[in-house]
């Protein structure tokens, strides 16, 4: 029997030959060295992934993207929402804009988008993105700009699944999981992993255990201690996830340490147990663009987005009354911001349809609205009120963005 270390040595010794064959029809710089193989050996030696990346690079060779005339925060919002909607050209322009500001930030952002919005909807697209984002030498060999265009194209065209994000939100904030959070907070790593491995338990409960086992905290939060991402990856392998998938997760979590990153393999494992899956196309709210920037970009993470929500609450009495009626804590603005996100920020144009996709979406939305201070029975009415007010919100966004553009002149 060949030991794993001997197999790895063989792969390293022959990687140059195989990679040369894979990229033999490409330009000379696609003949990659093996230096970047050391940290992600199994992922990079997957011939099929490398072939797909090569094809994407060919499709992107002749494209030149023009940056958007906006700041990086607006561009970041455009990037994610246009990928959700499948708007390829706009997503590429946004990526080009962010890349000009910070070459490292764009790859961390793409890891988060791939895990949050694509996930198990297209595992190939996910793994290709994680490979490109975690290997600087691969990007250097293949060309940073070409690789960026190829990855954004792949993500925008992929079938989407936001289950990992919904699970992460539920694990953190859903009131029905508070006892599981309390247990995992004091449990040992081994106890958390044993809980995760009990497939008789509900998926959301196991997601809490996986989150605490990872040791990854949400930003500005320190409730998770004593985790180990590699131990979590080993547990996923024992449950049936591939070595390639688990190694990709570890590398992605190192570069972009967010809880949703480590929940994608758990969703994939559940998907395998859930029977057949299909795809469906959902309508997305239409919006107009001003100076190339769609109005949906002005969300809670942008200055204009925050000001627009404040004005909407003050000018739209039915929305304001609805928020006040169901608010139990916090501010109406925070509740309105999450409602606006679900109105025109989160919709995806083509999504995976599987046994738990709708139930996980409901769970995640309940958790988000609860965290925003709303009663559970207020989720539907507040969403309806925001959907009714969306045209007015866009008019306010348009007015503020037009004024900001005029101030630049």
Secondary structure, DSSP 8 states (H G I E B T S, - for coil): ---HHHHHHHHHHHHHHHHHHHTTTS-GGGS--SGGGGGSHHHHT-HHHHHHHHHHHHHHTT------SS-HHHHHHHHHHHHHHT-HHHHHHHHHHHHHH-HHHHHHHHHHHIIIIIGGG-HHHHHHHHHHHH-HHHHHHH-HHHHHHHHHHHHHHS-B--HHHHHHHHHHH-GGGHHHHHHHHHS-HHHHHHHHH-TTS-HHHHHHHHHHHHT---TT-----S--HHHHHHHHHHHT--HHHHHHHHHHHHHS--GGGGGHHHHHHHHHHS---EEEE-------EETTEEGGG-STTSHHHHHHHHHHHHH-HHHHHHHHHHB-SS-HHHHHHHHHIIIIIS--SEEEE-TTHHHHHHHHHHHHHHHTTB-GGGHHHHHHHHHHHHHHHHHHHHHHHHHHHHHH-
